[in-house]
Amino acid sequence: MSTPHRVVIAVFPDVDLLDVTGPAEVFALASREAGRRLYDVRLAGPDGGQVTTSAGVRLVTDLSFEEVGAAVDTLVVPGAVELTPEGPVARVDEEVVRWIGATAPHAGRVASVCVGAHLLAAAGLLDGRRATTHWSTAGRLSAEHPRVEVDPDPIFVRSGRVWTGAGISACMDLTLALVAEDHGEELALAVARQLVMYLKRQGGQSQFSVPLSRPAASRRDIDALRAYIGEHLRADLSAAALAARMSLSERHFARTFRKELGTSPAAYVEAIRVEAARRLLETTDQPLEQVAEAAGLGSVETLHRAFRKQIATTPAAYRRRFRTAPTPPDGHAL
């Protein structure tokens, strides 16, 4: 039997609880699904002993930082936030940063969860790399660390042996991706099923789907229309057709839609269709003609135009960047 993969999760006062327990649960379920101990997960804290999380729940560490040593296959760095009048701010403890800086070079890979990216950045591990974090602190991360290419949209980003994840529940998606890298997609999907996750989201997907990025409508008929749009991407979704569906004049419909959702019907439909195309590019090898048709964009030319407008890239470039088939690391070393 091979030696279990050693995972060390850093914990410290006021750490976000799910940032710690989410990855730990995914690793544990991977072992259970495989029928053997694939991962040996240990919690390490500044002084050992108990650590009180942001939820008030206390965790008991297995090791102090000094006891961890160099034999770390995966180092997981969660985050902690402080609430200020200007919004949430990532807590950056210098003792934790120093330990990360000393430990990371010996780790097989390093993964931050949520605002844990701020700790990696402070330790200099993200310089020259693309990274993500919780959307609410991405602007501050970029401002404080201009050498980091901060992308606030994806749910996780891999840059060589360094992974960064978005907020809260995205820790599960990131850890599933780590399991997939170690033991294949089939095991990762089995774990996702055990977690009753709707699907195993891929790293290129946005922290917010288009419906979630829009405010809830006060009118039930508008919400029902949004559901219809998402389920009928290849239908006629022109403003005229949608207005007729709601028995409104086109002018009145457009005014009502913008008032409720803050955008035009055409822009909303295009964003939904681009999101569908992104999922297909991430998870399939379908030719662009089929992607365009399935997403309701009709032609490759329209697909290209929508991608340039929405995410400033081409469908082919997007697929190369986010396709979930195994690809070699990008060459960065710790």
PyMOL commands that set and color helices and strands:
alter all, ss='L'
color gray80, all
select helices_A, chain A and resi 17-34+65-68+94-106+116-122+135-144+170-183+185-194+210-213+220-231+239-245+250-261+265-283+288-294+300-311+315-322
alter helices_A, ss='H'
color red, helices_A
select strands_A, chain A and resi 5-10+39-45+50-52+58-60+63-64+74-77+81-84+87-90+109-112+130-131+149-150+156-159+162-165
alter strands_A, ss='S'
color yellow, strands_A
deselect
rebuild
show_as cartoon
